Amino acid sequence: MRAISALTSVGTFIFVLLVLQEVNSHSMWGVSGNPPSTVEFANSIFNEWAFVTIILGALLAMAMIGASYLVRDERLINLVWDIRGDISDNIEKTQNKKNFSIDNSFGSMKSNIKEEE
Protein backbone atom coordinates (compact mmCIF):
# COMPACT_ATOMS: atom_id res chain seq x y z
CA MET A 1 0.00 0.00 0.00
CA ARG A 2 2.82 2.40 0.80
CA ALA A 3 4.39 1.79 -2.60
CA ILE A 4 1.11 2.60 -4.36
CA SER A 5 0.71 5.72 -2.24
CA ALA A 6 4.27 6.84 -3.02
CA LEU A 7 3.82 6.20 -6.76
CA THR A 8 0.55 8.15 -6.74
CA SER A 9 2.20 11.08 -4.99
CA VAL A 10 5.14 11.13 -7.40
CA GLY A 11 2.81 10.81 -10.40
CA THR A 12 0.65 13.69 -9.19
CA PHE A 13 3.73 15.87 -8.64
CA ILE A 14 5.04 15.12 -12.15
CA PHE A 15 1.60 15.84 -13.64
CA VAL A 16 1.46 19.22 -11.89
CA LEU A 17 4.95 20.08 -13.16
CA LEU A 18 3.96 19.17 -16.74
CA VAL A 19 0.78 21.28 -16.54
CA LEU A 20 2.75 24.26 -15.18
CA GLN A 21 5.31 23.90 -17.98
CA GLU A 22 2.57 23.89 -20.63
CA VAL A 23 0.81 26.88 -19.13
CA ASN A 24 4.02 28.89 -18.89
CA SER A 25 5.05 28.10 -22.47
CA HIS A 26 1.75 29.32 -23.94
CA SER A 27 1.97 32.16 -26.47
CA MET A 28 -0.40 34.43 -24.54
CA TRP A 29 2.30 35.25 -21.98
CA GLY A 30 4.36 37.09 -24.60
CA VAL A 31 1.54 39.50 -25.52
CA SER A 32 1.48 42.74 -23.57
CA GLY A 33 -1.80 44.59 -23.40
CA ASN A 34 -3.95 46.68 -21.19
CA PRO A 35 -5.71 44.93 -18.31
CA PRO A 36 -9.52 44.99 -18.46
CA SER A 37 -11.39 47.66 -16.56
CA THR A 38 -13.95 46.82 -13.89
CA VAL A 39 -16.83 47.39 -16.31
CA GLU A 40 -15.26 45.14 -18.95
CA PHE A 41 -14.64 42.45 -16.34
CA ALA A 42 -18.26 42.63 -15.08
CA ASN A 43 -19.52 42.54 -18.67
CA SER A 44 -17.54 39.40 -19.44
CA ILE A 45 -18.58 37.66 -16.20
CA PHE A 46 -22.31 38.33 -16.56
CA ASN A 47 -22.64 38.14 -20.36
CA GLU A 48 -19.97 35.88 -21.83
CA TRP A 49 -19.49 33.62 -18.80
CA ALA A 50 -23.04 33.68 -17.37
CA PHE A 51 -23.62 29.91 -17.56
CA VAL A 52 -20.28 29.15 -15.90
CA THR A 53 -21.02 31.71 -13.16
CA ILE A 54 -24.38 30.05 -12.43
CA ILE A 55 -22.83 26.58 -12.29
CA LEU A 56 -20.05 27.82 -10.00
CA GLY A 57 -22.61 29.47 -7.71
CA ALA A 58 -24.62 26.25 -7.50
CA LEU A 59 -21.49 24.24 -6.66
CA LEU A 60 -20.51 26.71 -3.94
CA ALA A 61 -24.03 26.60 -2.49
CA MET A 62 -23.92 22.78 -2.38
CA ALA A 63 -20.52 22.92 -0.67
CA MET A 64 -21.82 25.29 2.00
CA ILE A 65 -24.91 23.13 2.63
CA GLY A 66 -22.70 20.04 2.89
CA ALA A 67 -20.35 21.78 5.31
CA SER A 68 -23.23 22.86 7.55
CA TYR A 69 -24.55 19.29 7.52
CA LEU A 70 -21.17 17.90 8.55
CA VAL A 71 -20.66 20.24 11.51
CA ARG A 72 -24.10 19.92 13.09
CA ASP A 73 -24.32 18.40 16.54
CA GLU A 74 -26.92 15.68 17.06
CA ARG A 75 -26.48 14.93 20.75
CA LEU A 76 -29.83 14.64 22.49
CA ILE A 77 -29.15 17.44 24.94
CA ASN A 78 -28.40 19.83 22.07
CA LEU A 79 -31.49 18.84 20.11
CA VAL A 80 -33.75 19.89 22.99
CA TRP A 81 -31.71 22.83 24.26
CA ASP A 82 -34.70 25.15 24.30
CA ILE A 83 -36.98 22.85 26.33
CA ARG A 84 -37.05 23.69 30.03
CA GLY A 85 -38.46 21.84 33.01
CA ASP A 86 -38.99 18.17 33.60
CA ILE A 87 -38.02 17.03 30.14
CA SER A 88 -34.56 18.62 30.20
CA ASP A 89 -34.02 17.44 33.80
CA ASN A 90 -34.86 13.87 32.79
CA ILE A 91 -32.52 14.06 29.84
CA GLU A 92 -29.67 15.26 32.03
CA LYS A 93 -30.35 12.48 34.53
CA THR A 94 -30.21 9.82 31.82
CA GLN A 95 -26.87 11.10 30.54
CA ASN A 96 -25.13 11.20 33.95
CA LYS A 97 -24.46 8.06 35.91
CA LYS A 98 -24.48 9.86 39.26
CA ASN A 99 -26.23 13.09 40.05
CA PHE A 100 -25.33 15.04 43.16
CA SER A 101 -27.20 17.95 44.62
CA ILE A 102 -26.29 20.26 47.47
CA ASP A 103 -28.57 20.07 50.47
CA ASN A 104 -29.13 23.75 51.26
CA SER A 105 -30.07 23.21 54.89
CA PHE A 106 -26.84 21.45 55.89
CA GLY A 107 -24.49 22.43 53.02
CA SER A 108 -23.47 18.84 52.37
CA MET A 109 -23.48 16.76 49.20
CA LYS A 110 -26.32 14.24 48.91
CA SER A 111 -26.64 11.57 46.23
CA ASN A 112 -29.86 11.39 44.24
CA ILE A 113 -29.31 7.73 43.43
CA LYS A 114 -31.13 5.27 45.65
CA GLU A 115 -28.67 2.94 47.28
CA GLU A 116 -29.53 -0.71 47.69
CA GLU A 117 -29.82 -1.82 51.35
Contacts in CASP RR format, 6 or more apart in sequence:
PFRMAT RR
TARGET T0000
AUTHOR 0000-0000-0000
METHOD contacts of the structure
MODEL  1
MRAISALTSVGTFIFVLLVLQEVNSHSMWGVSGNPPSTVEFANSIFNEWA
FVTIILGALLAMAMIGASYLVRDERLINLVWDIRGDISDNIEKTQNKKNF
SIDNSFGSMKSNIKEEE
36 44 0 8 1.000
45 53 0 8 1.000
46 53 0 8 1.000
76 91 0 8 1.000
76 95 0 8 1.000
77 88 0 8 1.000
77 91 0 8 1.000
77 92 0 8 1.000
77 95 0 8 1.000
80 87 0 8 1.000
80 88 0 8 1.000
80 91 0 8 1.000
92 99 0 8 1.000
93 99 0 8 1.000
93 112 0 8 1.000
98 111 0 8 1.000
98 112 0 8 1.000
98 113 0 8 1.000
99 111 0 8 1.000
99 112 0 8 1.000
99 113 0 8 1.000
100 109 0 8 1.000
100 110 0 8 1.000
100 111 0 8 1.000
100 112 0 8 1.000
101 109 0 8 1.000
101 110 0 8 1.000
101 112 0 8 1.000
102 108 0 8 1.000
102 109 0 8 1.000
102 110 0 8 1.000
103 109 0 8 1.000
103 110 0 8 1.000
END
